[in-house]
Amino acid sequence: VVHYAKRYVGTPYRYAGRTSSGFDCSGFTHYVMKNFNIDVSACSRTQSAQGTKIALQAAKPGDLIFFRRSSRSRISHVAMVVSNDERGLFIIHSTSRGVV
């Protein structure tokens, strides 16, 4: 899954984008997972309620992680884990700079 996601590094950001011509964060994870017949929403808040919640330390390549500005705020971003080891947590995601 991560290898496939890396194909899209450099793809531009596009608000509500769900195609290889441009992605927003959840559109990117939706598009990548869809290629593997994994059905996830194209909305980060909805994606956060799908699947099984795990501890960040247990996150493996291909898992999705979700971000919010504070413990009281809503989910506002999603990224895919590339690696999570002694070197740290590395992700791939679509930002205002595109897929990085």
C-alpha positions in Angstrom: 0.0 0.0 0.0 2.8 2.4 0.9 4.7 1.6 -2.3 1.6 2.4 -4.3 1.0 5.7 -2.3 4.5 6.8 -3.0 3.8 6.9 -6.7 1.8 10.0 -6.1 4.4 12.1 -4.3 4.4 15.5 -6.1 0.7 15.3 -7.1 -0.8 18.7 -6.5 -3.2 19.6 -3.7 -6.8 20.1 -4.9 -9.7 20.9 -2.5 -12.0 17.9 -2.4 -9.7 16.2 -4.9 -10.0 12.4 -5.2 -8.2 11.7 -8.4 -4.6 11.5 -9.5 -4.9 15.0 -11.0 -5.1 16.4 -7.4 -5.9 15.3 -3.9 -6.9 16.6 -0.6 -5.8 14.6 2.4 -8.8 12.2 2.7 -9.2 12.0 -1.1 -5.6 10.7 -1.2 -6.1 8.0 1.4 -9.5 7.1 -0.1 -7.9 6.8 -3.6 -4.9 4.7 -2.4 -7.1 2.3 -0.3 -9.6 1.9 -3.1 -6.9 0.5 -5.3 -6.6 -2.4 -2.8 -10.4 -2.8 -2.6 -10.4 -1.3 0.9 -13.5 0.9 1.1 -13.0 4.0 3.2 -14.8 7.3 3.1 -13.4 10.3 1.3 -13.9 12.3 4.5 -11.2 12.3 7.2 -13.7 12.5 10.0 -15.7 9.6 8.7 -12.5 7.6 8.0 -11.5 8.1 11.6 -14.6 6.1 12.7 -13.9 3.2 10.3 -11.6 0.4 11.2 -10.0 -0.3 14.5 -8.4 2.3 16.8 -4.8 1.4 17.9 -2.1 3.0 19.9 0.2 5.3 17.9 3.2 3.1 18.9 1.5 0.1 17.3 0.9 1.9 13.9 2.4 0.0 11.0 3.0 1.0 7.3 -0.3 1.5 5.6 -2.2 2.4 8.7 -4.0 5.8 8.7 -3.4 8.4 11.4 -5.7 11.3 12.2 -5.0 14.8 13.4 -7.0 17.5 15.2 -5.9 20.8 16.6 -7.0 20.0 20.2 -8.6 17.3 22.1 -11.9 19.2 21.8 -11.8 19.8 18.1 -12.9 17.6 15.2 -10.6 15.5 13.0 -9.2 17.8 10.3 -6.4 15.8 8.6 -5.4 12.2 7.8 -2.1 10.7 6.7 -0.7 7.2 6.0 2.1 5.7 8.0 5.2 4.9 5.9 7.3 3.7 8.8 7.2 3.8 12.6 10.4 2.6 14.3 13.3 3.8 16.4 14.0 6.6 13.8 10.5 8.0 14.4 7.1 8.1 12.6 7.2 8.9 8.9 4.0 9.6 6.9 2.8 10.3 3.4 -0.1 12.7 3.0 -1.6 15.4 0.8 -0.9 18.9 2.1 -1.2 22.4 0.7 2.1 21.6 -1.1 0.6 18.4 -2.6 1.5 14.8 -1.8 4.7 14.7 0.4 
